[in-house]
Amino acid sequence: MNNFTKEELKDLIIGLIVIIASVIMAGVYKWQSSVWADAKATDYPVYATFNRTDGLEVGDKVRMAGVDIGYVADSVLDDNFRATLTLMIKSNIQIPDDSSAGIVSSGILGNKYIEIEAGGSEDFIAPNGEFDYTQDAMVLEELVDRIISLGKAKRRQNKPQTMEED
């Protein structure tokens, strides 16, 4: 160690600290990912069928009362050209069987997610069960078009009639 200058010794110590920190971070990441994988393995699937899922993607959240309870795992088109979503729900959450699932957004331009409105039944949706009630996604462009057309119709209705004089 006597052959190193103070500057080289300082660089060597910093390099060793960076390597040790990297190894620790990699170990924590590996441990955390295995814990997350174990948690996902206990989730159970529930199915929901929608006419439109505009903007909703696989991996988006499933919420109940504003709390994340799962995620969208898969989306397929059925024989009637409707989207059937596979929702993975945390194993400690039970959903009443008269609950509804709707596609909502977290703001005007926010991300879409599934919001579950809990029903009052004492029976629960079983794993691999399906929602009886669903609400499709509201498409922003269609909503804006409806508002504009209503405004135009109202304006035409309120416009005073003028008579042409000869």
MOKAMO-V957993 format. One record per residue. N is the residue number from 0. SS is DSSP state (@ for helix, = for strand, . for the rest). PSI is psi in whole degrees, 0 to 359 (NA if undefined). OMEGA is omega in whole degrees, 0 to 359 (NA if undefined). Layout:
n:ss:psi:omega
N:SS:PSI:OMEGA
N:SS:PSI:OMEGA
//
This chain:
n:ss:psi:omega
0:.:344:181
1:.:346:181
2:.:349:181
3:.:144:173
4:.:169:179
5:@:321:181
6:@:315:180
7:@:321:178
8:@:318:178
9:@:315:178
10:@:320:179
11:@:316:180
12:@:316:178
13:@:318:178
14:@:316:178
15:@:320:179
16:@:318:179
17:@:317:180
18:@:315:180
19:@:317:179
20:@:321:179
21:@:319:179
22:@:318:179
23:@:315:180
24:@:321:178
25:@:320:178
26:@:317:178
27:@:317:179
28:@:314:180
29:@:315:179
30:@:315:181
31:@:320:180
32:@:326:177
33:@:324:176
34:@:317:180
35:@:320:179
36:@:320:177
37:@:320:179
38:@:318:179
39:@:331:181
40:@:337:180
41:.:354:176
42:.:154:179
43:=:148:182
44:=:144:172
45:=:146:185
46:=:145:176
47:=:134:182
48:=:131:183
49:=:153:173
50:.:324:181
51:.:139:176
52:.:29:186
53:.:120:175
54:.:350:178
55:.:135:184
56:.:160:174
57:.:133:182
58:.:346:179
59:.:161:188
60:=:155:169
61:=:127:184
62:=:152:172
63:=:124:183
64:.:33:178
65:.:2:181
66:=:134:178
67:=:124:179
68:=:2:180
69:=:198:182
70:=:162:177
71:=:118:184
72:=:331:184
73:=:157:178
74:=:124:179
75:=:156:178
76:=:126:181
77:.:184:183
78:.:337:180
79:.:16:179
80:.:38:174
81:.:151:181
82:=:123:175
83:=:120:181
84:=:141:172
85:=:118:180
86:=:125:177
87:=:118:185
88:=:139:179
89:.:142:187
90:.:336:182
91:.:3:181
92:.:128:175
93:.:132:183
94:.:124:177
95:=:143:187
96:.:352:175
97:.:19:178
98:.:161:177
99:=:154:178
100:=:130:180
101:=:152:177
102:=:119:181
103:=:169:177
104:=:157:183
105:.:35:179
106:.:180:182
107:.:315:180
108:.:18:184
109:.:175:179
110:.:151:177
111:=:152:175
112:=:169:178
113:=:126:175
114:=:126:179
115:=:125:175
116:=:115:184
117:.:137:175
118:.:187:182
119:.:6:182
120:.:153:175
121:.:354:175
122:.:151:185
123:=:156:175
124:.:125:181
125:.:159:172
126:.:139:185
127:.:14:176
128:=:181:184
129:=:148:175
130:.:135:176
131:.:331:184
132:=:125:177
133:=:153:177
134:=:122:183
135:.:166:178
136:.:142:174
137:.:126:181
138:.:122:185
139:@:317:182
140:@:320:178
141:@:320:179
142:@:315:179
143:@:317:178
144:@:318:179
145:@:316:180
146:@:316:179
147:@:315:181
148:@:324:176
149:@:319:178
150:@:318:179
151:@:317:179
152:@:319:179
153:@:319:180
154:@:316:179
155:@:323:181
156:@:322:182
157:@:352:182
158:.:128:181
159:.:142:179
160:.:129:177
161:.:142:178
162:.:137:178
163:.:134:179
164:.:142:181
165:.:NA:NA
//
